[in-house]
Amino acid sequence: MKVIAVIEDEEVIYRILAHLHLLAPEDGPRAPPKSAGLRELIYEPVFDDLPWMDPA
């Protein structure tokens, strides 16, 4: 899938959503959700420097 266009104008976005009946009356600009904090960092080693067998 490729992004072929991006709509950045908020007024246009709200008009499209309202036309498609996807905009509830209480919908509108809002603050981003609060961060859930830092996630646990999991390190999984990848042994990509090991020699490979020659298929020939």
PyMOL commands that set and color helices and strands:
alter all, ss='L'
color gray80, all
select helices_A, chain A and resi 10-19
alter helices_A, ss='H'
color red, helices_A
deselect
rebuild
show_as cartoon
